[in-house]
Structure formats: structure tokens, C-alpha cells
Amino acid sequence: MQTHSVYADYSATTPVSQEVLQAMLPYFTESFGNASSIYQIGRKNEAAILNARANIAQCLGADPKEIYFTSGGSESDNWAIKGAVDALKMQRKRHIITTAFEHHAVLNTCQFLENHGFEVTYLPVSSNGMVNPQDVEKAIRSDTAIVSVMCVNNEIGTIQPISQIGEICHEHSVLFHTDAVQAIGNIEIDVKQQNIDMLSISGHKFHAPKGIGVLYVRNGINISNLIHGGGQEMGKRAGTENTAGIVGISKALEIAVSHIAEKNERLTPFRNRLIEGLLQIKGTRLNGDRIQRVCNNVNISIEGIEGESLILLLDMQGIQASSGSACSAGSLEPSHVLTAIGLERESAHSSLRLTFGENFNETDLQYILKVVPECVEKLRNISPLWKGGQK
């Protein structure tokens, strides 16, 4: 019988915090006006959006005029890459550089552009899930328009050398975009100091609601509109503003960036103990660098089991986890992130990702370390491929 419950899929989504919810509530029922209207409740919403824009800019080391609100990380990624190459194509800049283990919001965007006459270089990553800045520099050509490298990998949690990559891009007069969806609240972000030209974030990864995101675009960079219509978002992104969501992501970001040091200090020991404990299971390996990873990510592959079967068993025991990206759940294909770091298809199918939140505690840790080995043993006992440790 289930005795405990642990939500360990924070990389998939997070609950809206009470502070964020309270900040949002008035904009659903009381101050519900359209921010483009000139009457009082419209102007009140406009002021709330302006305040949120300024607050988010301060959190990221940006200027308020560089902040654009979107529907989430996927739209921000699409807009950054499509908008940049469309604006630069008249300069014969038709080459894009990215990596083999980006989120599908970037990879599928690049594949779309390949079908429309652009050329894409997909850089390999190391076996521990790191991008080599020198590989980026070697790939840059005279017709390179943009480099897009994620800040933190969404499956294995590895932290990439963003500042170095951005510096290289600037030395070669190439735009640099980073998907920072998994970075917010886990590592410090300063767009100017880290040489970032464009940056994507998604609110629901750090206790804001789903359906709201941000795209930072450095002043002086011209990107084409992705959504056409009205003149919202300084004429760059049409659509009636989601005032409640904008207020929510502003509040959530403010909280997230103010607690980074505290979060890392508290959760890193739990992460390390969880890794050590799970690696005691025979036939396991850690995916991603042990040190250069965010404080709340553990990703392991376990021989002799199938990842989704393990997820279902864990769920029956009150542990919510994943076997890769939630955006690709149900896919029969192995994780492209894990195959990119060199895992065979079978090992990639046997992964377990545990990502936990600020309230993770000793009881949660011990419960996971008790239940996961039990579930693994149960699956191995019924597997024709696992015979006493020999496959």
C-alpha cells in the first residue's frame, strides 16, 4: 500500500506557488480589462504589464524594452530562431548551428528551416553531456546567422558553458540564442555578462502558470514577427496580453532568482546522496556530468528494465518521475538526449529522471531509495532479458 507521495518531475512542470497565485487573482475577476484599452481598468492592466516587464528585465540583467511576453518556451524558441534567420536571409545568412541534444522546440524548428532552404549544423556533445565551445567556433562560417545552445539540458541537467559560447559568437559577429527554460531558479543568469543575444524562458518551470513565457532580445537585434495582428508587445507579437500570466511570471521569476544560492545549498547534498544511493543498484549508470549539473536533477539508466514500466510502478507507489522529457512522453523512440551522449537504444529506453523541488526532504530521499530498488527488482524478475545480471 502507498505510504508516501513524492512529486519528482519538476523539470516537466511545477505547481503555481501561493504567492504567485495571489498576485494573479485580481487580474481574472477585478482588473480584467484589456491592456490596450484607454479606460481605467485597461490602463491598470497596462501598468501591471509595464511593471512586470521592468521587474523581469532587472532579474535577467536586461532592459525592459528587451523583454517580450510569449505563450511559453516553445514559442520563444521558435520566434528567436525563425525571426532571426528571416531577418538575416537577405544578407545571405542561411546557416544555423545548434546541438544534437537540444529541446525539440529548437530541433524541430531547425528541421523546419532545413525544409525551407536553410542549412543546420548539429554539434555533437560529449559522453558526459557537455558542449565544447571550440566545436562551436569551428562550425561558424561566413554565412552563419545564429547559434542556439541550451543553458541547461532538460533531461540530464548538465550546465553548459554559455558565457564562453556567447563570447565566441560575438567575436565572429554571430547571434547567440540560449534556451534557458531549465536554468531559471537553478543558476545565475545575466544576459549582458553571459554574452546572450536572445534567451527563452517558460513560467511553469518555476512556479508560474502554464501558457506564459518570455523572450529576451538584445537591443539592436532585428527579428521578424512570428505572430501578426495587433500592435501588442511593442509591435512585435500580436494578441491580447495575458495580464494575469504576465504578473504571475514576473512574481515567480523574482522569487526564483532571489533563492538560487539557498536552493543550491539545500538540494545539492540531496542530489549527491540520491545519485550515490541509486548507483548501488547493480547495472546502473549516471547520465550527465556529476558536477556540472543543476542541483535537483538525477538521471540514471538501469539495465534490465524498461523506463516507462518503471515509471508506472513508481507511480503506484506514490512517486511521480519520468523517463525523459515530458514533451515526448509516449514516444517509442529512445531519448535523443541519451543517444546523443552515446547510449545504445536499449540503455536510453531504461532511463529514470528524478527532478525535485525546494521542499524535498530526508523522508522523500529515503522513500525513493527504498522504492526504486524494489521496483527495479520486480521488473527484472519478469524480464526475459535479465538473468542474474547477465543480459
N, C-alpha and C positions, 0 to 999 in steps of 0.2 A: 504494500500500500504506500502511496506517495506520502512522504513525511515532511518534505521541504520543497520550496519553489525558488528557482534561480533563473532570472532572465539574463542570459549571457549572449545576447545578439545585438549589442549596442551599435555595432558597425552597420547593421541593417536599418535600425531606426531607434529612436529614444522616446520616452514619454514626455509630453509637454509638462514643464515644471509649473508649480502653483504660482510662482512669481510671474512667469511669462503669461499664464492664463489670465491672471488678474489684470495685467497690463492690457491684454487684448479685449477683454469682455465689453468695455464701453463702446467699442467700435462695431459691435454686432447689433446692438439694440438702441443705444442712446445717440452716439455720434456716428450715425450710419450714412451720412451724406456722401455724395460723390465729390472727391477731392478736386475735380475740375470745375465744380460749380462755384459761383461767386457769392452765394448766400452764406449765412453764418456757419451752419453745420458742415458745409462744404469747405469753407476756409479753415475750420477747426481741423478737419482731416488733412488738409494740405499742410498745415503747420505741424501736425504729428508726423507726416512723412518727411518733411524737411528736417525735423529734429532727429528722426531715426537715421536719415542719410548722414547727418553730421556725426552722430554717435558711432555709426558703423565705420565711417571714414577714420575717426580717431582710433578705434580699436585696431584697424589694419595699417595705420600709418599713412593714410591716403588723404586726398582732398574730397570734400563732399561731391563735387562735380564729376568725380571719377567713379561714383557708385551708382549702379543701375540695378533695379529690382527685377527679378525674374520669377518663374514658377518653380525653380529648383536647380540642382546641379546639372542635370542633363541638358536643360535649356541653356544654361550658362556656358557649358562646354560647346554645344552646337553653335551658339551665337559667336563665341570668341573665335573659333576656328573658321567657320563658314564666313563670318563677317570680315575677318582679317584677309583671307585669301581672295575674297570677292573684291575687296577694296584695292588689293595689290596686283590683281591679274593684268591690269593694263600696263604694269611695269614688268611684265613677263616673269613675275614671281609665282611659279606654279609648282613649287616643291615644298613638301611638308615633312617634318621629322617628328616622330613620336617613338614610343617604346612598345615592345611586344606584350607588356602586361598592364597596359592602361585599362581604365574602366571602359565598358562598352560604349558609354556615351561619347568617348573620344574615338575609340577604334571604329565604331560603326559610322561615325561622322567622316573619318578619314577614308573609309571604304566607299562611302557615298561620293566623296570628292574624286576618288580614283575613277569612278564610273563617269565622271564629268570632266575628264581630261587632266586632272592633277596627278602628280607623282608623289608617292609617300614612301619614306624610308622608315621601317620598323626596326628600331635598335634592339639588339639582344640585351638581356640582363644577366648578371652573374648568378651562380648557383645559390647564393645567399640572398638574392632578391634585390640587388643594388644596381643602379645605373652608373656607368663610368662616364664622367664628364668629358674625358678625352674622346670617347666614342661619338659624343655629340659633336665635338669640334671637327672630327674627321669627316662627319657626314654632311656638314654645312657646305653648300655650293653657292655659286653666284646667283642662282635663281631660287634659293630657299626663302620662303615667305615667313614661316613660323615654326617654332619648336614647341611641342606640348609634352611636358613630363610631369606626372603627378607628384604631389608633395609627399603623400603617404599612401602606400598601396592599401587598397580596401580589403584585400583578403589576408595578406601576410603581415601587414602593419609596418613594413620597412620604411624608414625615413630617408628620403632621397637628398642628395647634395644640391639643393635648389639654388642656393646663392652662387655656387660655382658655375652651374649650368647657365644661370641668368647672366653672369658676368661674361662668359664665353659668347653667348648670343649677342650681347651688346657690343663686344669687340668686333663682331662681324656684321653689325647693323641688321640683325635678325630679331623679329619679335619673339618674346618668350611668354608662353601661357602655362599656368600650372593649375591642375585640378586639386584644390585644397580641401575637398569635401571631408576627408578623414583626418585632416590636420587640426581643424579648429578645436580649441579647448585642450589639445594634446601637446602641441608645440607652439612656440612663439612665432608669430607672423608679422613681418613689417615689409610691406611691398617695396618700399624705396630701398631699404638696406639690403634686401634679398634680390634686388635686380629683377623684379617681377613686372611685366608689362600688362598682363591680364591674369585674373585669378577668379576661380569659380568656387562658390560655397553653397551648401544646402542646409536650410534651417533644421530639418527634422533629425539631423545627425547630432545636434547639441541642444535638444530640449525645446526647440521651437516647433511650430506645426508643420505638417507636410504641405507642399504646394507653394512654398516661398523660398527664394534663393537670391543670391547676389552675384553680379558680375562686376568686378573691378576692371576698369580700362584706364590706363595711364593717360593723362592729358597729352594731347598731341597725336594720339593714335586714332586713325580713322577706320572704323569698321562699319560695314553695311548693315542696315536693319534686317533683322530676322522676321519680325512681325510688323506688318504695316497696318495703318489705320489712323487713329487719332494722334495727338501730339504729346502723349504722356512720356515720362522718363526723358525729359529734355529733347523730345522729338525722335528718340532712338528706339523706343519699344512701346508699341501701341497697346491699349487695353486699359479698362478702368482699374485703378490701383486697388490692390488688396490691402487696404489700410490696416486691418486687424493683423494680418500676417506680417506686414512690414514692421509694425510696432512690436510684434512678438519676436521676430528675428533680431531686431535691434536689442531688445532686453536680454534675449538668450545669449547673444554674442558678447554683450557687456559682462554678463556673469561668467561666461566660459573663459574669456581671456584674463579675467581677474583671479582665477583659481588654478591656473596652469601649474605653477610650482607646487602648490598644495596637493593637487591631484596626482602629479608625478611622484611626489614623495610618499604618498599613501599607497598608490596602486602598484608601483614598480616592484616592491617586495612580494606582493601577492602574485603578480605575473611571473616572477622568477621562481617562486615556490610551486606554482601551478605547472610550469614547464618541467621543473625537476621531478615533480611527482608523476606526471603523465609519461615522462620518458622512462620511468621504471617499468612500464608495461613493455613486455617483450615485443620486438618488431616495430618500434615507433621511431619517428624522426621529427625533428623540429623543422618547419618550413619558414624560411626567412632568417635574417641575421638576428642573433641573440641579443645584441646590444643596440644596434641602430633600428629599433622598433618602438612603436608607441607603447605607453605604459599599460594599456588594457587589452592587448592583443596576444593571443596564443593560437598558433595554427600548427597542428601536427598531422602526420599521416600514420596510419595504423595498418600494418599488414594483416591480411586475412579477414578483413571486414569490408562492407560496402558503406560509404559515408551516409547515404540517405537512410539506410536501415538503422544505423546508429543514432541518427537524429530523431527518428521516430521512437526508438526505445528510450532515449533520454527524455523526450517529451512526456512519455508515460510516467517517468519518474520525477517530473516537475522541473526539468532543466531544458530551457529553450536555447538552442545553439544553431549553428549552420554548418554546411559542408562546402562553403564557398560563398560567392556573392548572392545575396537575396534577390538581386535583379535577374539572376539566371537560374533561380530555383526551378527544378523540374526538367532542366535540360539533360539530355542523355550524353551530351558531350562533356569530357572532363574539363576541369577548370583551366582556362587558358593561362592564368597566372602561374599555376603549378607546373604546367608543361613548359612554360617559358623559362622556369628556373631548372629545368632538366628532369622532372619526374616523368616516369613512364605513365601511360594512361591508367593502369591499374592502381598505382600509388596515388595518382591525382584523384581517382574516384574514392579513395579511402581517407579523405581528409576530414578533420574536425576543426572548426574555427570557434573559439570562445572569446567573446569580447564583452567586457563587463563595465559597469558604471561606477559612479562615485560612491555609492552606498554598499559596494561589495565588501564582504566581511569574512572573518575567520570561519564562521559557520558555513557560509557559502563555499569557501575554498575546500573545507573538509568534506562537504557533501559531494562536490564534483569529484574529488579524488577517491571517494568511496564508490560512487555510482558508475563512473566511466569504465573502470576496470571490470566491474561486474557485467556491464552491458557488452563490452568487448569479448569477454569470455563466453557469454551466451551466444553471440553471433559466430564466434569461431567454432564453437561446439557443433553448430549445424552447417558449417561451411565445408563443402567437399574439397575446397582448395587449401584448407588449413589442417595439417596433420602433425600435431605436436610441434608446431613451429616450422615445419617444412612444407613448402607450397609446391 
